[in-house]
Amino acid sequence: MLTELGSAFALGLAGAGHCLGMCGGIAAALQLGGARGTGMTLAYHGGRITSYTLLGAALGFAAGSIDITAWTMALRYLAGILLVAMGLYIADWWRALQWLERGGAVLWRPVQRWSGKLLPLRHWYQGAALGLCWGLMPCGLIYSSLAWAATAQDPGLSALMMLFFGLGTLPAMLATSFGAGAVQSLLRRRGLKIVLGLLLILSGIWTLYLTISHGNHGEHSSHGQQQEQMDQGHGQHHH
C-alpha cells in the first residue's frame, strides 16, 4: 500500500511542469492568491483534490465489483503499463498519453460551460465548486492516474491513491497561486522530471514483474492440484 501511495504522490509531484502548463495559468488568472486571499485559494485546491479522490473511489468500486481472476490480472498488467507510460510522459520521452486528452476534451466542454457561470469568484464555496469541476479537465496525467488507481479494485485504496496524487500536485499549483517563482523553477527542472520519471518506470516494471510471477505461481499451483486429483483417481482405480 505504501508503494502505491508513494508512487501516486511522486506522480503528482512529477507532473508539476504539466500542471503548470495546463492549470497554472488559469490559477494565476483567477487571482486565487490575490485580494480574496488564502481562503479562496485553499477552497479551490481543496475542491480539485476532493474531485480526484471521489473519482478514484468510484472507479475503484466499479473495478472491484467484477470478481474474476482474469479481470484482476488484466488490471494489474494495466497498472504496470500505465506507470511506465506515465514515467515516459513525465520525462518527455514518449507523449502517447496525449490521445487521452483529446478524448477528454469532448467530456470537458459541458463542464467548462457550467463552471464559467461561477466566475468571477466572490465566495470561497464558488472556488471549491470550480475546483470540483477541474478534476474532470482533459489531462492525460489525471485520466491515466485514475485508470491506474482503479486497478487497486478497492474504493478506499483507490481514493487514497488519488488523494496522494492531488497532494503531490499542490507544491506546483500553490507556487503559481502565490507567485513563488523559485518553487516553480525547481519543479520545472529537467533533472527532477527525469529522476521522477525513472522512478515511475521502475515502479511499473516492478508491478509487471510481480504480476507475471504471481500468474506463473497460480498456474503451477493449479497444475499441482490437477496432478494430485489424477493421482487420487489412479489410486482409487487400483483399489
C-alpha positions in Angstrom: 0.0 0.0 0.0 2.9 2.4 0.8 4.4 1.8 -2.6 1.1 2.8 -4.3 0.7 5.9 -2.2 4.3 6.9 -2.7 4.0 6.4 -6.5 0.8 8.4 -6.5 2.4 11.3 -4.7 5.5 11.2 -6.9 3.3 11.2 -9.9 1.5 14.4 -8.8 4.9 16.0 -8.0 6.5 14.8 -11.2 3.6 16.2 -13.3 4.4 19.7 -11.9 5.6 21.0 -15.3 2.5 19.6 -17.0 0.2 21.0 -14.2 1.8 24.5 -14.5 1.3 24.4 -18.3 -2.3 23.3 -18.2 -3.7 24.7 -15.0 -1.1 27.1 -13.7 -2.1 30.0 -16.0 -5.7 29.5 -15.1 -4.9 29.5 -11.3 -2.9 32.7 -11.8 -5.6 34.3 -14.0 -8.3 33.6 -11.4 -6.1 35.6 -8.9 -6.5 32.8 -6.4 -3.7 34.2 -4.3 -4.9 37.8 -4.8 -7.2 40.2 -3.0 -9.6 37.4 -1.7 -6.5 35.7 -0.3 -5.7 32.4 1.1 -9.2 31.1 1.8 -10.2 31.2 -1.8 -7.0 29.5 -3.0 -7.3 26.7 -0.4 -11.0 26.2 -1.3 -10.2 25.9 -5.0 -7.4 23.4 -4.4 -9.4 21.5 -1.8 -12.3 21.1 -4.3 -9.8 20.0 -7.0 -8.2 17.3 -4.8 -11.7 16.2 -3.5 -12.8 15.6 -7.1 -9.8 13.4 -7.8 -10.4 11.4 -4.5 -14.2 10.9 -5.3 -13.5 9.8 -8.8 -10.8 7.4 -7.6 -13.3 5.9 -5.1 -16.0 5.5 -7.8 -13.6 3.8 -10.2 -12.1 1.6 -7.5 -15.6 0.4 -6.6 -16.6 -0.2 -10.2 -13.4 -2.2 -10.9 -13.7 -4.2 -7.7 -17.3 -5.2 -8.4 -16.1 -7.7 -11.0 -14.7 -10.7 -9.1 -12.9 -12.6 -11.9 -9.3 -13.7 -11.6 -8.5 -12.9 -15.3 -10.0 -9.4 -14.9 -7.8 -8.7 -11.8 -4.7 -9.9 -13.6 -5.6 -7.7 -16.6 -5.9 -4.7 -14.3 -2.6 -5.4 -12.7 -0.9 -5.6 -16.1 -2.7 -2.3 -17.0 -1.4 -0.7 -13.8 2.2 -1.6 -14.6 1.9 -0.5 -18.2 0.3 2.9 -17.2 3.1 3.6 -14.6 5.7 3.0 -17.3 3.8 5.2 -19.8 3.4 8.0 -17.3 7.1 7.8 -16.4 8.0 8.2 -20.1 5.4 11.0 -20.4 6.8 12.9 -17.5 10.4 12.5 -18.6 9.3 13.8 -22.1 10.5 10.6 -23.8 7.1 9.5 -25.2 3.9 11.5 -25.4 1.4 8.7 -26.1 -0.9 9.8 -23.3 -1.9 12.9 -25.3 -4.7 10.9 -27.1 -6.4 10.6 -23.7 -6.5 14.4 -23.5 -8.1 14.7 -27.0 -10.8 12.3 -26.0 -11.3 14.0 -22.6 -11.8 17.4 -24.3 -15.3 16.2 -25.5 -16.4 15.4 -21.9 -14.9 18.7 -20.7 -17.0 21.1 -22.8 -20.3 20.9 -20.9 -18.4 21.0 -17.6 -16.5 24.1 -18.8 -19.7 25.8 -19.8 -21.2 25.2 -16.4 -18.0 26.2 -14.5 -17.9 29.5 -16.4 -21.1 30.6 -14.5 -19.1 30.5 -11.3 -16.9 33.4 -12.5 -15.9 35.9 -11.2 -15.2 34.2 -7.9 -16.6 36.1 -4.9 -17.1 33.5 -2.2 -15.0 30.5 -1.0 -17.7 28.0 -2.0 -17.5 29.2 -5.6 -13.8 28.4 -5.5 -14.5 25.0 -4.1 -17.1 24.3 -6.8 -14.7 25.4 -9.5 -12.1 23.1 -8.1 -14.5 20.2 -8.1 -15.1 20.8 -11.9 -11.4 20.9 -12.5 -11.0 17.2 -11.6 -12.7 16.4 -15.0 -10.2 18.6 -17.0 -8.9 16.8 -20.1 -5.5 15.9 -18.7 -3.7 12.7 -19.7 -1.9 12.7 -16.4 -5.2 12.8 -14.4 -7.0 10.3 -16.6 -4.2 7.7 -16.6 -3.8 8.2 -12.8 -7.5 7.5 -12.4 -7.2 4.3 -14.5 -4.1 3.2 -12.5 -5.9 3.9 -9.2 -8.9 1.8 -10.4 -6.6 -1.2 -10.7 -6.4 -1.3 -6.9 -10.1 -2.6 -7.1 -10.7 -1.1 -3.7 -12.7 2.1 -3.3 -10.7 3.1 -0.1 -7.3 2.5 -1.6 -8.2 4.0 -5.0 -9.5 7.1 -3.2 -6.3 7.3 -1.1 -4.1 6.9 -4.2 -5.9 9.9 -5.9 -5.7 11.9 -2.7 -1.9 11.5 -2.6 -1.7 12.3 -6.3 -3.6 15.5 -5.6 -1.4 16.4 -2.7 1.6 15.8 -5.0 0.3 18.4 -7.4 -0.1 21.0 -4.6 3.5 22.4 -4.5 3.4 23.4 -8.2 -0.2 24.8 -8.1 0.2 26.7 -4.8 3.5 28.2 -6.1 1.6 29.5 -9.1 -1.3 30.8 -7.0 1.0 32.7 -4.6 3.6 33.6 -7.3 6.5 31.6 -5.8 8.9 31.7 -8.8 11.7 29.8 -7.0 9.5 26.8 -6.3 8.1 26.8 -9.9 11.6 26.9 -11.4 12.7 24.0 -9.2 9.7 21.8 -10.2 10.3 22.6 -13.8 13.9 21.3 -13.8 14.7 18.7 -16.4 16.8 16.7 -14.0 13.9 16.4 -11.4 11.5 15.3 -14.1 13.9 12.6 -15.4 14.6 11.2 -11.8 10.8 11.1 -11.0 10.0 9.7 -14.4 12.6 6.9 -14.0 11.2 6.1 -10.5 7.7 5.6 -12.0 9.1 3.5 -14.9 10.9 1.3 -12.3 7.7 1.1 -10.2 5.8 0.0 -13.3 8.4 -2.7 -14.2 8.3 -4.0 -10.7 4.4 -4.2 -10.8 4.6 -6.1 -14.1 7.3 -8.5 -12.7 5.1 -9.2 -9.6 2.0 -9.8 -11.8 3.9 -12.2 -14.1 5.5 -14.1 -11.2 2.1 -14.3 -9.4 0.4 -15.6 -12.6 3.1 -18.2 -13.1 2.8 -19.3 -9.4 -1.0 -19.6 -9.9 -0.5 -21.8 -12.9 1.9 -24.1 -11.1 -0.4 -24.5 -8.1 -3.4 -25.3 -10.4 -1.2 -27.9 -12.3 -0.2 -29.3 -9.0 -3.9 -29.6 -7.9 -4.8 -31.3 -11.2 -1.9 -33.8 -10.8 -3.0 -34.6 -7.2 -6.6 -35.2 -8.4 -5.3 -37.5 -11.2 -3.1 -39.4 -8.7 -6.0 -39.9 -6.4 -8.1 -41.1 -9.3 -5.5 -43.7 -10.2 -5.3 -44.8 -6.6 -9.0 -45.4 -6.4 -8.9 -47.3 -9.8 -6.2 -49.7 -8.5 -8.3 -50.4 -5.4 
